[in-house]
Amino acid sequence: MPLDLAPGETVLFTAKLKYNRWERFRCVNCSLLCVRSYLGIPFLPFYALFGGSCRRSEAESFELVLTNQNIHFSQKIYSMGICCQNTESKIIPLDKIQDIVLVSNCCGDTCGYVDKAGDIYQLHFQTAGQGTPIPELSIFCIENPREFKRAVLDAKQKVTMQVSNVGHGKHDSVENPTVVMNQEQQARLLRVLEQFESQMPKNVEKNGDELKNPLLV
């Protein structure tokens, strides 16, 4: 699926799904779903027959791309294992990402989601203004999850610095305004200064202590 990139948006990193890990992860989860509902147990043979093609279809549709502005995600998922197919697509701006959580657990170690015990197989993205502990985006079984997280944080830092520099530029322009006067305004100011200077001797002789400023009269 071609990416819908905004003007000036460039691809920095494209994540890849590890098919063998993804197949095991989905097979275990879908089988547990069937067993847990009891009514799904009779469908286990059908899942054994057709589940493989559905897992390949899910893996082939997987798309996780980091650009200099956003994270683009898209994947087709069979909600019931071999049916109820839907496609999830998301675009997350880098400046809204608050945290990226890497997860490894006993399920990954014992069910074959990872190559060795303790390996990371989950990434969870938390965003600003979400208002819920549920992650905005959860990714499973990609290659080099730590490398992808590091690339996202580096790109986010660059975006933050750009926004900060733009803010400082606006602030400086407000603090240091440039005053431009036309010839008429310059002549008027000159006349006022001349009038003020001409009154200085009179005011000194008359009042002896205070000068009147014609600008304040």
N, C-alpha and C positions, 0 to 999 in steps of 0.2 A: 504494500500500500504506500503510495507516494506521500511524503510529508508535506503538510500545509505550512510552509515556513513564512514568517513575516519578513518584510523588507529589512535587510541587514542582519538577518538571523543565519548563523552558520553552524554546521554540525561539528561537535567536538568529540563525541564518544558514542559509539553504538554498542550496546550490551548484547550478549549472545546467551541464549537459553541452552543449558545442558540437557539434551533430550533424555538421556538415561535417567538422570535425577528427576526430571519432570514427570516421566512416565511412572516411576515408582511412587512419587508423591501423589499424583492424581489417582493412581490405582488404589492405593491404601485409603485415601480419603473417600473415594466413591464407593468402595467396598464397605467401609464403615457406615456410610450413609444408608446403604441397602440393608445391612444387618440391624442397624439401630431402629429403622422404621418397621421391621418385621415384614411388612407388606412387600418390601423390596427384595426379600430373599429369593423368591422365584425368578427374579430377573438377573440373578448372578450369572447363570449360563450365557444369557444374551450379552452380558457385559464382557464375559470372557471371549466371546466370538467377535464382537464389534468394538470393544474398547480400544484396541490398538490403533485402529484407523482414526478414531476420534482424538486420541492423544497426539498422533502425528499431525492432524489438522490443527490442533491447538498450538503445538510447538511451531509449526510453519507460519502461523499467523502472528506470532509474538513479535512485538516491536517496542523497544525501549531505547530512546535516543536522547542524548544530552546535547543541547545547543548553547550558544552564548547568552540565551535569554530564558529558555524554558526546558522542562522535561516533557517529552512526548511519549505517551504510552498507548498501546492498542493491542488487544488480544481477543481471539474468539474462544469462548468457554462453553462446554456442554454442562449445564447446571446439574442435570441428573445423570451425568456420566456418559450416556450415549444418546441423549435427546435434550430438548429444551435449549438449543444453541442460542447464545447471544454474544454480542461483541461489545466490549468495554473500551472506551477511548477517553483519554484525559490529557490535558495540557496544564502543567503546573509551572507558574512563573518562579524563577529562581529566588527572587527577592521575598517570596512568601514562605519559603522553606525555613522552618525553625529548627528541626532536628531530623537526623537520619539514624535509625536504630538498626543495628545488626544483631541477628539472633541465631544462636545454635542451641539445640536441646536434645533430650534423650530420644525424641521421636526421629529426628534426623539421623542420630547415631545408630539406632537399632533397625530402622526401616529402610536404610539404604539411600536416603536422600543426599548423603554426602559421601565423599571418597574415604575419609577417615574421621574418627571421632573428634568432635570439637570444631569441625569446619562450619563456616557460616553458610546458611541456605535461605535466610529471610532478610529482606530489607523493608523497613517501614518508614514512610515519609510523613512527618508531622508538619502542618502548615499553620500560618498565622490566621487568627479569626475563625478557627475551626470549631471551637467550643465543645469538643467531644474528645474523649481519650482514643476513639477509633481512628487509626491512621487514614490520611487522605489517600494514600496509595500503598499497597503491599505487593512486593515482588518476591517470587520464589524461584530458587534453583537456577540462578544465572551464573555465568563464569566470572571469576574475579570480582566478587561483590565489594571487597575493600577498595579495590582500584576504582570502581565506579563511584563509590562514596567520596573518595578523595577528589576525583575529577569534578563532582558536583559541588563540593565545598570550595574548591579553587575557583570555579566559574561564578559561584555565588559571591565570593569575596570581590571579584573584579566588578560585578554588577553593583555591589554596595559602594565600592570606591568611586565608580562613575557617578552614582547618584549623589554622593557626598561632595564631589568636585563641582557638580552642577549647582548644588545648594550654596556652596561657598562663593561661587561666581555671582549668583543672584544677590547674596548678602553684601558682597563688596560693592556691587553696583548701586545698592541703596545707600551705603555709608559714604560713598565718595561721588556725589552727584556732580555733573559738569554744568556750570552756569554759563549760558551763552546770551549775550546782549546784542541787540541790533544797534545801528548808529543813532537812532532817535533816543533809545534808552541811555546810551553812553553820553549823549549831549545833555540830557536832562540831569543825569548824575553830576556832570561837570558843573552845570549851573548851580545846583544845590550846594556843591562844595565851595564854589566861588562866593555864593551868598553867605555861607557860614563863615568863611574867612574874612569877608568884608565887615561882618558884625562884631568880630572879636575886639577891635579897639574901642568901639562904642560901649560895649557891655562892660569892658574893664573899667572905663572911666565912670560909667553911670552906676554900676553895682559894686564894682571893686572886689567882688568875691565869687561871682557865679556867672558863667557864660550860658546864654540861651542857645539851644540847638534848634535851628529852623526846621529840622526834620520832625521835631516833637511838637511844634506849634500848630 
